Amino acid sequence: MLKEHTICKVQPCSIAEELELEPGDVLLSVNGHEIEDVFDYKYFTNEEYLTVLVRKGTGEEWELEIEKEYEDDLGIEFENGLMDEYKSCRNKCIFCFIDQMPKGMRDTLYFKDDDSRLSFLQGNYVTLTNMGERDLERIVAYRLGPINISVQATDPALRCKILNNRFAGEALKKMDVLHKAGIPMNGQIVLCKGVNDGEQLKKSITDLMGYMPVMESVSIVPVGLSKYREGLYPLGPFTKEDAKEVLGLVHQFQKTCFETCGLHFVHASDEWYLLAGQELPGEEIYDGYPQLENGVGMLRLLREEFAAALGEAVAESSGPGGFGGLARAEKITIATGVLAAPTLQELADAFQREFPQKEIQVISITNQFFGEQITVSGLLTGQDLAGQLKNRDLGSRLLLPCSLLRSGEEVFLDDITLSQLKNALQVEIDIVKSSGQDLVSCLIGGADQVLCRAGREKLGE
């Protein structure tokens, strides 16, 4: 029996609309191939000539012959973006953040995914323990990449211990298959003090260098520890001296890797530099920022983008037809996590030197919900924001990073909505995207800021 996929949306002016396909119609096959999931769909529709079998809402089956450009999309969206069930994680990692969350949050926050398909679609990191031979064969056959891999350790026995999965060591051999096939990879090591650091970290990096340049990068990220760890594997936080040791090791390997293949390859996330009290590396060290989602180079990129955008804004404001008065006098508050606050304060100071009519205060929000050791902005909750900002003079606008909100929605991790926070604080709130250009645009205000706010309001419709 063919697997069926219900269409939920047809894009306007698309091939599908021209063929009179509608929401509720069911896709049955493409060129005679059953469509298992989104990978099959993308692969088999990426042709110039297609025969698509669809069952209409009336029960009638239509066989549609389509001629199109090679990579043209049909303009169909499905009820499930993956076009299949999501695979949950089989591991019980000693550092898993989901195990460190309090009870009573929404169900979706407790789902542990380890689906290799999400690595390609969303950039998720996967352990390979959930990947069967069929999955591996399709990745190679479809030439998918890059795949992001949570390595943690290359010592098989240690990896089994960290992932609490007796098959975790054996799963590392799948990297050999991907390497031989030339499938681009990125690696991640979540560093746990006294577990996979020190000599084990040296071994892991050395082993992973054997996959260069097919493996394009490896990030070293410190474990995140919430206050909800009762009954879990005992893990402690890294100290300033620990961070210096990690960075010393990373920098040694970067030099060797660059001499070997022109890649710095191994990268420490921004937290290590801030904890060690060291300056972030220059932009050239990050090899094009392949691991931004892991917080590797995020603050450096923000600084570079901000400086460029600020320079353009200054030139535009002083030149003929510049925005001039649109950069109106006002007080603005930026609220962010402890980790990013010092960098944002530097940027705010630089902005005020060029636009003294702006008064900008940066407020560092302590994560009381998960615990003070959690310093990233993306894990701040609405209740922490409300509790620490209430009864403060926030000025005319409050700027918050978009990482605080659930993707595509105006809801914080604790289900407090943006509207509820706005009502509690009685201030206009603008959500700023992650780039330096967006931050400059929202700080300037006027027409640019209105566009920023309009985009946010549209998102929440």
C-alpha beads as a LAMMPS data file, in Angstrom:
LAMMPS data file: protein, C-alpha beads

461 atoms
460 bonds

1 atom types
1 bond types

-500.0 500.0 xlo xhi
-500.0 500.0 ylo yhi
-500.0 500.0 zlo zhi

Masses

1 110.0

Atoms # bond

1 1 1 0.000 0.000 0.000
2 1 1 1.373 3.383 -1.029
3 1 1 2.243 5.869 1.697
4 1 1 -0.038 8.891 1.445
5 1 1 0.758 12.553 2.087
6 1 1 -2.029 15.088 2.517
7 1 1 -1.490 18.513 0.981
8 1 1 -2.231 21.326 3.433
9 1 1 -1.294 24.337 1.300
10 1 1 -0.767 25.222 -2.349
11 1 1 1.439 28.212 -3.063
12 1 1 -0.115 30.979 -5.214
13 1 1 1.084 31.136 -8.845
14 1 1 2.801 27.760 -8.453
15 1 1 2.852 24.716 -10.699
16 1 1 0.509 22.971 -8.256
17 1 1 -2.040 25.802 -8.438
18 1 1 -1.900 25.734 -12.241
19 1 1 -2.666 22.010 -12.091
20 1 1 -5.685 22.744 -9.842
21 1 1 -4.308 20.909 -6.847
22 1 1 -5.966 21.890 -3.560
23 1 1 -5.541 21.461 0.196
24 1 1 -6.908 18.044 1.142
25 1 1 -5.610 16.363 -2.019
26 1 1 -3.291 13.415 -1.366
27 1 1 0.077 12.800 -3.035
28 1 1 0.518 9.104 -3.841
29 1 1 3.674 8.804 -5.970
30 1 1 6.192 10.639 -8.160
31 1 1 7.470 8.926 -11.334
32 1 1 6.158 5.649 -9.941
33 1 1 8.140 5.975 -6.700
34 1 1 6.486 5.812 -3.310
35 1 1 7.353 8.908 -1.287
36 1 1 8.605 7.835 2.122
37 1 1 9.416 11.309 3.446
38 1 1 10.540 14.810 2.452
39 1 1 13.903 13.514 1.198
40 1 1 12.224 11.245 -1.338
41 1 1 9.882 14.068 -2.324
42 1 1 12.708 16.571 -2.896
43 1 1 14.856 14.013 -4.719
44 1 1 12.213 12.642 -7.068
45 1 1 10.604 16.020 -7.898
46 1 1 13.995 17.538 -8.720
47 1 1 13.599 16.536 -12.381
48 1 1 12.416 18.232 -15.581
49 1 1 9.759 15.639 -16.447
50 1 1 7.452 14.237 -13.777
51 1 1 4.461 11.957 -13.562
52 1 1 2.657 12.728 -10.305
53 1 1 -0.186 10.581 -8.979
54 1 1 -2.670 12.468 -6.774
55 1 1 -5.980 11.490 -5.203
56 1 1 -8.457 14.354 -5.160
57 1 1 -10.863 15.057 -2.334
58 1 1 -13.615 13.393 -4.407
59 1 1 -11.663 10.127 -4.388
60 1 1 -10.753 10.465 -8.071
61 1 1 -7.088 9.760 -8.909
62 1 1 -5.279 12.151 -11.253
63 1 1 -2.080 11.257 -13.080
64 1 1 -0.387 14.546 -13.901
65 1 1 2.402 14.898 -16.449
66 1 1 4.608 17.893 -15.637
67 1 1 7.380 19.569 -17.588
68 1 1 9.390 22.144 -15.624
69 1 1 12.849 23.516 -14.951
70 1 1 15.126 21.043 -13.171
71 1 1 15.022 22.513 -9.634
72 1 1 11.608 24.228 -9.801
73 1 1 9.431 23.453 -6.787
74 1 1 5.849 22.292 -7.309
75 1 1 4.561 24.695 -4.648
76 1 1 3.061 22.115 -2.289
77 1 1 3.187 22.060 1.499
78 1 1 2.197 19.039 3.579
79 1 1 0.568 18.571 6.989
80 1 1 3.845 17.230 8.345
81 1 1 6.951 19.037 7.134
82 1 1 9.011 15.856 7.465
83 1 1 6.285 13.854 5.668
84 1 1 6.882 11.106 8.227
85 1 1 6.898 10.459 11.961
86 1 1 9.726 12.084 13.916
87 1 1 12.270 9.694 15.408
88 1 1 12.810 10.172 19.123
89 1 1 16.181 9.810 20.815
90 1 1 17.193 6.390 22.111
91 1 1 19.979 7.762 24.295
92 1 1 19.952 9.094 27.825
93 1 1 22.949 11.389 27.688
94 1 1 24.466 12.387 31.011
95 1 1 24.256 16.069 29.987
96 1 1 20.856 16.113 28.234
97 1 1 19.192 19.455 28.886
98 1 1 15.686 18.051 28.476
99 1 1 16.295 15.862 31.530
100 1 1 17.192 19.057 33.411
101 1 1 13.877 20.816 32.813
102 1 1 11.209 21.322 35.460
103 1 1 7.866 19.557 35.284
104 1 1 4.741 21.244 34.012
105 1 1 6.020 22.758 30.773
106 1 1 4.378 22.103 27.396
107 1 1 4.752 18.551 26.093
108 1 1 6.757 19.465 22.984
109 1 1 9.645 20.704 25.149
110 1 1 10.156 17.187 26.521
111 1 1 10.443 15.513 23.113
112 1 1 13.986 14.349 22.414
113 1 1 14.605 14.204 18.690
114 1 1 17.512 12.349 17.129
115 1 1 16.282 12.241 13.549
116 1 1 19.051 12.464 10.958
117 1 1 16.661 14.123 8.511
118 1 1 16.353 17.127 10.825
119 1 1 20.102 17.577 10.583
120 1 1 19.726 18.441 6.903
121 1 1 16.449 20.334 7.224
122 1 1 17.055 22.341 10.404
123 1 1 20.737 21.923 11.240
124 1 1 20.078 19.674 14.252
125 1 1 22.938 17.614 15.655
126 1 1 22.362 13.863 15.682
127 1 1 24.171 11.010 17.439
128 1 1 23.921 8.465 14.563
129 1 1 22.543 5.875 17.027
130 1 1 19.075 6.274 15.495
131 1 1 20.286 5.911 11.916
132 1 1 19.726 2.580 10.172
133 1 1 21.518 1.208 7.122
134 1 1 18.653 2.363 4.902
135 1 1 19.022 5.927 6.225
136 1 1 22.746 5.823 5.571
137 1 1 22.262 4.488 2.051
138 1 1 19.800 7.252 1.168
139 1 1 22.105 9.992 2.483
140 1 1 24.862 8.684 0.226
141 1 1 22.576 8.075 -2.765
142 1 1 20.911 11.496 -2.554
143 1 1 24.231 13.253 -1.835
144 1 1 22.770 15.006 1.194
145 1 1 24.914 17.297 3.309
146 1 1 26.210 18.589 5.489
147 1 1 25.198 16.291 8.315
148 1 1 25.791 17.589 11.842
149 1 1 27.001 14.933 14.276
150 1 1 27.053 14.969 18.074
151 1 1 30.319 13.106 18.594
152 1 1 31.002 13.822 22.302
153 1 1 33.931 11.374 22.321
154 1 1 35.666 9.113 19.813
155 1 1 36.606 6.527 22.408
156 1 1 33.835 3.920 21.895
157 1 1 33.522 2.916 25.548
158 1 1 33.456 6.512 26.758
159 1 1 30.852 7.426 24.148
160 1 1 28.663 4.556 25.354
161 1 1 28.963 5.926 28.891
162 1 1 28.160 9.533 27.896
163 1 1 25.168 8.571 25.758
164 1 1 24.033 5.724 28.057
165 1 1 23.664 3.556 24.973
166 1 1 25.653 0.344 24.453
167 1 1 25.503 0.851 20.675
168 1 1 26.854 4.424 20.756
169 1 1 30.471 3.403 20.161
170 1 1 29.583 1.213 17.192
171 1 1 27.568 4.085 15.665
172 1 1 30.786 6.069 15.184
173 1 1 31.668 3.738 12.288
174 1 1 28.922 5.422 10.257
175 1 1 31.218 8.435 10.013
176 1 1 33.630 6.219 8.066
177 1 1 30.898 5.508 5.501
178 1 1 29.991 9.187 5.218
179 1 1 33.658 10.150 4.912
180 1 1 34.322 7.591 2.192
181 1 1 31.275 8.835 0.269
182 1 1 32.414 12.453 0.581
183 1 1 29.330 13.564 2.511
184 1 1 30.177 16.884 4.256
185 1 1 30.059 16.664 8.052
186 1 1 30.272 18.957 11.059
187 1 1 31.020 17.640 14.527
188 1 1 30.103 18.739 18.026
189 1 1 31.614 17.868 21.386
190 1 1 29.617 18.854 24.448
191 1 1 32.370 19.026 27.024
192 1 1 31.675 17.622 30.492
193 1 1 34.201 18.333 33.222
194 1 1 36.145 15.263 34.271
195 1 1 34.467 13.100 31.620
196 1 1 35.491 13.873 28.032
197 1 1 37.897 16.781 28.570
198 1 1 41.689 16.711 28.973
199 1 1 43.365 13.739 27.272
200 1 1 40.051 12.437 25.991
201 1 1 39.409 15.751 24.243
202 1 1 42.855 15.590 22.638
203 1 1 42.094 12.070 21.414
204 1 1 38.697 13.063 20.026
205 1 1 40.039 16.061 18.102
206 1 1 42.986 14.045 16.779
207 1 1 40.675 11.258 15.594
208 1 1 38.251 13.685 13.951
209 1 1 41.111 15.388 12.098
210 1 1 41.369 12.150 10.140
211 1 1 38.069 13.042 8.483
212 1 1 39.257 16.456 7.241
213 1 1 38.345 18.115 4.936
214 1 1 35.125 16.102 4.446
215 1 1 34.420 16.903 8.074
216 1 1 34.526 20.669 7.828
217 1 1 34.439 21.727 11.482
218 1 1 34.203 20.574 15.091
219 1 1 32.795 22.734 17.874
220 1 1 33.669 22.437 21.551
221 1 1 30.719 23.543 23.678
222 1 1 30.540 23.577 27.498
223 1 1 27.766 21.527 29.056
224 1 1 24.704 23.504 30.109
225 1 1 23.709 22.804 33.709
226 1 1 20.308 23.832 35.023
227 1 1 19.298 23.774 38.680
228 1 1 17.074 20.740 38.056
229 1 1 19.717 17.976 38.176
230 1 1 18.576 15.964 41.159
231 1 1 19.175 12.264 40.518
232 1 1 21.216 12.899 37.368
233 1 1 24.877 12.179 36.663
234 1 1 27.007 14.503 38.831
235 1 1 28.477 17.229 36.626
236 1 1 30.165 20.434 37.733
237 1 1 30.677 23.801 35.998
238 1 1 33.909 24.812 34.313
239 1 1 36.094 27.467 35.943
240 1 1 38.076 30.312 34.415
241 1 1 41.240 28.208 34.565
242 1 1 39.430 25.289 32.904
243 1 1 38.357 27.592 30.070
244 1 1 41.930 28.794 29.564
245 1 1 43.117 25.183 29.286
246 1 1 40.420 24.334 26.755
247 1 1 41.250 27.390 24.657
248 1 1 44.965 26.638 24.785
249 1 1 44.273 23.162 23.435
250 1 1 41.905 24.430 20.750
251 1 1 44.377 27.063 19.556
252 1 1 47.164 24.475 19.272
253 1 1 44.979 22.227 17.141
254 1 1 43.799 25.167 15.021
255 1 1 47.388 25.942 14.078
256 1 1 48.085 22.321 13.135
257 1 1 44.831 21.935 11.181
258 1 1 45.353 25.149 9.239
259 1 1 48.844 24.070 8.241
260 1 1 47.471 20.664 7.223
261 1 1 44.454 21.564 5.087
262 1 1 43.818 25.316 5.304
263 1 1 40.996 24.966 7.837
264 1 1 41.136 25.933 11.500
265 1 1 38.662 23.043 11.870
266 1 1 38.189 22.957 15.649
267 1 1 36.402 25.901 17.267
268 1 1 35.556 26.866 20.825
269 1 1 32.134 28.392 21.422
270 1 1 31.941 31.988 22.619
271 1 1 31.285 30.946 26.228
272 1 1 34.860 29.692 26.624
273 1 1 36.360 33.068 25.694
274 1 1 34.031 34.994 27.972
275 1 1 34.643 32.616 30.873
276 1 1 38.410 32.795 30.346
277 1 1 38.336 36.583 30.010
278 1 1 39.968 36.384 26.569
279 1 1 39.204 38.383 23.436
280 1 1 37.225 36.611 20.738
281 1 1 39.244 35.486 17.705
282 1 1 39.238 37.505 14.501
283 1 1 36.717 36.753 11.801
284 1 1 39.251 34.861 9.672
285 1 1 39.648 32.165 12.350
286 1 1 36.037 30.997 12.031
287 1 1 36.318 29.541 8.500
288 1 1 33.099 31.201 7.349
289 1 1 31.115 30.533 10.557
290 1 1 29.927 26.947 9.938
291 1 1 28.773 26.518 13.554
292 1 1 26.905 29.708 14.423
293 1 1 23.973 27.747 15.842
294 1 1 26.351 26.306 18.422
295 1 1 27.364 29.779 19.527
296 1 1 30.688 29.581 17.698
297 1 1 31.607 33.054 16.482
298 1 1 28.134 34.461 17.030
299 1 1 29.384 37.460 19.006
300 1 1 32.261 38.109 16.586
301 1 1 29.892 38.105 13.625
302 1 1 27.484 40.386 15.487
303 1 1 30.288 42.869 16.124
304 1 1 31.466 42.823 12.503
305 1 1 27.965 43.231 11.092
306 1 1 27.104 45.946 13.608
307 1 1 30.247 47.962 12.828
308 1 1 29.566 47.798 9.089
309 1 1 25.890 48.732 9.484
310 1 1 26.676 51.558 11.891
311 1 1 29.204 52.997 9.454
312 1 1 26.611 52.932 6.687
313 1 1 24.008 54.524 8.962
314 1 1 26.361 57.371 9.900
315 1 1 27.196 58.032 6.249
316 1 1 23.536 57.934 5.262
317 1 1 22.404 60.229 8.062
318 1 1 24.964 62.896 7.206
319 1 1 24.711 62.687 3.428
320 1 1 22.205 64.260 1.028
321 1 1 18.721 62.897 1.632
322 1 1 19.855 61.176 4.830
323 1 1 17.331 60.004 7.395
324 1 1 18.421 62.732 9.813
325 1 1 15.459 63.318 12.084
326 1 1 14.255 59.726 11.798
327 1 1 16.934 58.822 14.345
328 1 1 14.797 60.539 16.935
329 1 1 15.775 61.243 20.515
330 1 1 14.536 58.480 22.819
331 1 1 15.513 56.065 25.533
332 1 1 15.768 52.410 24.547
333 1 1 16.339 49.307 26.660
334 1 1 18.018 46.142 25.428
335 1 1 17.411 43.048 27.575
336 1 1 19.558 40.002 26.996
337 1 1 21.224 37.064 28.688
338 1 1 24.287 37.327 30.879
339 1 1 26.545 35.890 28.159
340 1 1 25.822 38.504 25.486
341 1 1 25.296 41.530 27.752
342 1 1 28.914 42.823 27.775
343 1 1 29.110 42.678 23.964
344 1 1 25.767 44.430 23.562
345 1 1 26.897 47.117 26.002
346 1 1 29.960 47.738 23.799
347 1 1 27.753 48.031 20.728
348 1 1 25.290 50.323 22.508
349 1 1 28.143 52.611 23.573
350 1 1 29.471 52.733 19.996
351 1 1 26.003 53.591 18.694
352 1 1 25.496 56.371 21.237
353 1 1 28.798 57.973 20.279
354 1 1 27.471 58.393 16.740
355 1 1 23.861 59.163 17.713
356 1 1 23.996 60.952 21.069
357 1 1 20.263 61.698 20.900
358 1 1 19.749 58.027 21.767
359 1 1 19.981 56.835 25.350
360 1 1 20.489 53.069 25.400
361 1 1 20.617 50.899 28.480
362 1 1 21.525 47.219 28.384
363 1 1 20.038 45.054 31.122
364 1 1 21.483 41.623 31.804
365 1 1 18.746 39.146 32.757
366 1 1 19.713 36.431 35.223
367 1 1 18.170 33.060 34.443
368 1 1 16.318 32.299 37.651
369 1 1 13.988 29.825 35.942
370 1 1 16.683 27.316 34.920
371 1 1 19.418 28.547 37.233
372 1 1 22.146 31.170 37.109
373 1 1 24.615 28.880 35.341
374 1 1 22.445 29.154 32.215
375 1 1 23.635 32.388 30.608
376 1 1 22.450 32.227 26.981
377 1 1 19.601 34.476 25.837
378 1 1 17.682 31.703 24.094
379 1 1 16.774 30.035 27.410
380 1 1 15.353 33.125 29.118
381 1 1 11.677 32.960 30.046
382 1 1 8.911 35.517 30.004
383 1 1 8.588 35.395 33.781
384 1 1 12.279 36.212 34.298
385 1 1 11.976 39.133 31.899
386 1 1 8.832 40.419 33.584
387 1 1 10.190 39.971 37.098
388 1 1 13.510 41.702 36.462
389 1 1 12.274 44.506 34.204
390 1 1 9.069 45.485 35.984
391 1 1 9.010 48.920 37.666
392 1 1 12.140 49.995 35.785
393 1 1 12.328 52.959 33.432
394 1 1 12.591 51.133 30.117
395 1 1 12.119 54.207 27.944
396 1 1 10.011 54.191 24.809
397 1 1 10.972 50.738 23.558
398 1 1 12.305 47.398 24.776
399 1 1 14.440 45.383 22.347
400 1 1 14.574 41.597 22.747
401 1 1 16.496 39.028 20.652
402 1 1 14.381 36.768 18.469
403 1 1 16.028 33.676 20.029
404 1 1 13.777 34.153 23.071
405 1 1 10.647 33.186 21.159
406 1 1 9.373 29.863 19.910
407 1 1 10.081 29.627 16.177
408 1 1 7.337 31.297 14.148
409 1 1 5.341 32.338 17.214
410 1 1 5.210 35.047 19.881
411 1 1 5.557 32.723 22.863
412 1 1 8.404 32.350 25.363
413 1 1 9.621 29.006 26.736
414 1 1 7.288 29.248 29.726
415 1 1 4.265 29.929 27.463
416 1 1 4.039 33.603 28.416
417 1 1 3.150 35.520 25.259
418 1 1 4.751 38.658 23.933
419 1 1 1.461 40.501 24.420
420 1 1 1.336 39.455 28.073
421 1 1 4.885 40.698 28.644
422 1 1 4.089 43.975 26.895
423 1 1 1.028 44.475 29.097
424 1 1 2.995 43.645 32.236
425 1 1 5.782 46.095 31.427
426 1 1 3.667 48.729 29.670
427 1 1 6.272 49.317 26.980
428 1 1 6.484 48.801 23.238
429 1 1 8.542 45.681 22.443
430 1 1 10.543 45.114 19.273
431 1 1 11.958 41.706 18.416
432 1 1 15.386 41.984 16.819
433 1 1 16.753 39.383 14.446
434 1 1 20.219 38.010 15.109
435 1 1 22.215 40.163 12.686
436 1 1 24.080 43.372 13.461
437 1 1 22.256 45.113 10.625
438 1 1 18.891 44.405 12.237
439 1 1 20.107 45.708 15.573
440 1 1 21.321 48.987 14.055
441 1 1 18.055 49.348 12.144
442 1 1 15.948 48.921 15.254
443 1 1 18.132 51.285 17.298
444 1 1 17.831 54.011 14.681
445 1 1 14.069 53.892 14.868
446 1 1 11.844 55.921 12.544
447 1 1 10.927 54.278 9.273
448 1 1 13.397 51.406 9.738
449 1 1 12.075 50.641 13.210
450 1 1 8.481 50.724 11.987
451 1 1 9.381 48.083 9.406
452 1 1 10.988 46.000 12.147
453 1 1 7.866 46.220 14.280
454 1 1 5.547 45.635 11.327
455 1 1 7.387 42.408 10.512
456 1 1 7.003 41.288 14.108
457 1 1 3.287 42.093 14.186
458 1 1 2.734 40.235 10.942
459 1 1 4.486 37.205 12.417
460 1 1 2.047 37.153 15.280
461 1 1 -1.108 37.299 13.176

Bonds

1 1 1 2
2 1 2 3
3 1 3 4
4 1 4 5
5 1 5 6
6 1 6 7
7 1 7 8
8 1 8 9
9 1 9 10
10 1 10 11
11 1 11 12
12 1 12 13
13 1 13 14
14 1 14 15
15 1 15 16
16 1 16 17
17 1 17 18
18 1 18 19
19 1 19 20
20 1 20 21
21 1 21 22
22 1 22 23
23 1 23 24
24 1 24 25
25 1 25 26
26 1 26 27
27 1 27 28
28 1 28 29
29 1 29 30
30 1 30 31
31 1 31 32
32 1 32 33
33 1 33 34
34 1 34 35
35 1 35 36
36 1 36 37
37 1 37 38
38 1 38 39
39 1 39 40
40 1 40 41
41 1 41 42
42 1 42 43
43 1 43 44
44 1 44 45
45 1 45 46
46 1 46 47
47 1 47 48
48 1 48 49
49 1 49 50
50 1 50 51
51 1 51 52
52 1 52 53
53 1 53 54
54 1 54 55
55 1 55 56
56 1 56 57
57 1 57 58
58 1 58 59
59 1 59 60
60 1 60 61
61 1 61 62
62 1 62 63
63 1 63 64
64 1 64 65
65 1 65 66
66 1 66 67
67 1 67 68
68 1 68 69
69 1 69 70
70 1 70 71
71 1 71 72
72 1 72 73
73 1 73 74
74 1 74 75
75 1 75 76
76 1 76 77
77 1 77 78
78 1 78 79
79 1 79 80
80 1 80 81
81 1 81 82
82 1 82 83
83 1 83 84
84 1 84 85
85 1 85 86
86 1 86 87
87 1 87 88
88 1 88 89
89 1 89 90
90 1 90 91
91 1 91 92
92 1 92 93
93 1 93 94
94 1 94 95
95 1 95 96
96 1 96 97
97 1 97 98
98 1 98 99
99 1 99 100
100 1 100 101
101 1 101 102
102 1 102 103
103 1 103 104
104 1 104 105
105 1 105 106
106 1 106 107
107 1 107 108
108 1 108 109
109 1 109 110
110 1 110 111
111 1 111 112
112 1 112 113
113 1 113 114
114 1 114 115
115 1 115 116
116 1 116 117
117 1 117 118
118 1 118 119
119 1 119 120
120 1 120 121
121 1 121 122
122 1 122 123
123 1 123 124
124 1 124 125
125 1 125 126
126 1 126 127
127 1 127 128
128 1 128 129
129 1 129 130
130 1 130 131
131 1 131 132
132 1 132 133
133 1 133 134
134 1 134 135
135 1 135 136
136 1 136 137
137 1 137 138
138 1 138 139
139 1 139 140
140 1 140 141
141 1 141 142
142 1 142 143
143 1 143 144
144 1 144 145
145 1 145 146
146 1 146 147
147 1 147 148
148 1 148 149
149 1 149 150
150 1 150 151
151 1 151 152
152 1 152 153
153 1 153 154
154 1 154 155
155 1 155 156
156 1 156 157
157 1 157 158
158 1 158 159
159 1 159 160
160 1 160 161
161 1 161 162
162 1 162 163
163 1 163 164
164 1 164 165
165 1 165 166
166 1 166 167
167 1 167 168
168 1 168 169
169 1 169 170
170 1 170 171
171 1 171 172
172 1 172 173
173 1 173 174
174 1 174 175
175 1 175 176
176 1 176 177
177 1 177 178
178 1 178 179
179 1 179 180
180 1 180 181
181 1 181 182
182 1 182 183
183 1 183 184
184 1 184 185
185 1 185 186
186 1 186 187
187 1 187 188
188 1 188 189
189 1 189 190
190 1 190 191
191 1 191 192
192 1 192 193
193 1 193 194
194 1 194 195
195 1 195 196
196 1 196 197
197 1 197 198
198 1 198 199
199 1 199 200
200 1 200 201
201 1 201 202
202 1 202 203
203 1 203 204
204 1 204 205
205 1 205 206
206 1 206 207
207 1 207 208
208 1 208 209
209 1 209 210
210 1 210 211
211 1 211 212
212 1 212 213
213 1 213 214
214 1 214 215
215 1 215 216
216 1 216 217
217 1 217 218
218 1 218 219
219 1 219 220
220 1 220 221
221 1 221 222
222 1 222 223
223 1 223 224
224 1 224 225
225 1 225 226
226 1 226 227
227 1 227 228
228 1 228 229
229 1 229 230
230 1 230 231
231 1 231 232
232 1 232 233
233 1 233 234
234 1 234 235
235 1 235 236
236 1 236 237
237 1 237 238
238 1 238 239
239 1 239 240
240 1 240 241
241 1 241 242
242 1 242 243
243 1 243 244
244 1 244 245
245 1 245 246
246 1 246 247
247 1 247 248
248 1 248 249
249 1 249 250
250 1 250 251
251 1 251 252
252 1 252 253
253 1 253 254
254 1 254 255
255 1 255 256
256 1 256 257
257 1 257 258
258 1 258 259
259 1 259 260
260 1 260 261
261 1 261 262
262 1 262 263
263 1 263 264
264 1 264 265
265 1 265 266
266 1 266 267
267 1 267 268
268 1 268 269
269 1 269 270
270 1 270 271
271 1 271 272
272 1 272 273
273 1 273 274
274 1 274 275
275 1 275 276
276 1 276 277
277 1 277 278
278 1 278 279
279 1 279 280
280 1 280 281
281 1 281 282
282 1 282 283
283 1 283 284
284 1 284 285
285 1 285 286
286 1 286 287
287 1 287 288
288 1 288 289
289 1 289 290
290 1 290 291
291 1 291 292
292 1 292 293
293 1 293 294
294 1 294 295
295 1 295 296
296 1 296 297
297 1 297 298
298 1 298 299
299 1 299 300
300 1 300 301
301 1 301 302
302 1 302 303
303 1 303 304
304 1 304 305
305 1 305 306
306 1 306 307
307 1 307 308
308 1 308 309
309 1 309 310
310 1 310 311
311 1 311 312
312 1 312 313
313 1 313 314
314 1 314 315
315 1 315 316
316 1 316 317
317 1 317 318
318 1 318 319
319 1 319 320
320 1 320 321
321 1 321 322
322 1 322 323
323 1 323 324
324 1 324 325
325 1 325 326
326 1 326 327
327 1 327 328
328 1 328 329
329 1 329 330
330 1 330 331
331 1 331 332
332 1 332 333
333 1 333 334
334 1 334 335
335 1 335 336
336 1 336 337
337 1 337 338
338 1 338 339
339 1 339 340
340 1 340 341
341 1 341 342
342 1 342 343
343 1 343 344
344 1 344 345
345 1 345 346
346 1 346 347
347 1 347 348
348 1 348 349
349 1 349 350
350 1 350 351
351 1 351 352
352 1 352 353
353 1 353 354
354 1 354 355
355 1 355 356
356 1 356 357
357 1 357 358
358 1 358 359
359 1 359 360
360 1 360 361
361 1 361 362
362 1 362 363
363 1 363 364
364 1 364 365
365 1 365 366
366 1 366 367
367 1 367 368
368 1 368 369
369 1 369 370
370 1 370 371
371 1 371 372
372 1 372 373
373 1 373 374
374 1 374 375
375 1 375 376
376 1 376 377
377 1 377 378
378 1 378 379
379 1 379 380
380 1 380 381
381 1 381 382
382 1 382 383
383 1 383 384
384 1 384 385
385 1 385 386
386 1 386 387
387 1 387 388
388 1 388 389
389 1 389 390
390 1 390 391
391 1 391 392
392 1 392 393
393 1 393 394
394 1 394 395
395 1 395 396
396 1 396 397
397 1 397 398
398 1 398 399
399 1 399 400
400 1 400 401
401 1 401 402
402 1 402 403
403 1 403 404
404 1 404 405
405 1 405 406
406 1 406 407
407 1 407 408
408 1 408 409
409 1 409 410
410 1 410 411
411 1 411 412
412 1 412 413
413 1 413 414
414 1 414 415
415 1 415 416
416 1 416 417
417 1 417 418
418 1 418 419
419 1 419 420
420 1 420 421
421 1 421 422
422 1 422 423
423 1 423 424
424 1 424 425
425 1 425 426
426 1 426 427
427 1 427 428
428 1 428 429
429 1 429 430
430 1 430 431
431 1 431 432
432 1 432 433
433 1 433 434
434 1 434 435
435 1 435 436
436 1 436 437
437 1 437 438
438 1 438 439
439 1 439 440
440 1 440 441
441 1 441 442
442 1 442 443
443 1 443 444
444 1 444 445
445 1 445 446
446 1 446 447
447 1 447 448
448 1 448 449
449 1 449 450
450 1 450 451
451 1 451 452
452 1 452 453
453 1 453 454
454 1 454 455
455 1 455 456
456 1 456 457
457 1 457 458
458 1 458 459
459 1 459 460
460 1 460 461
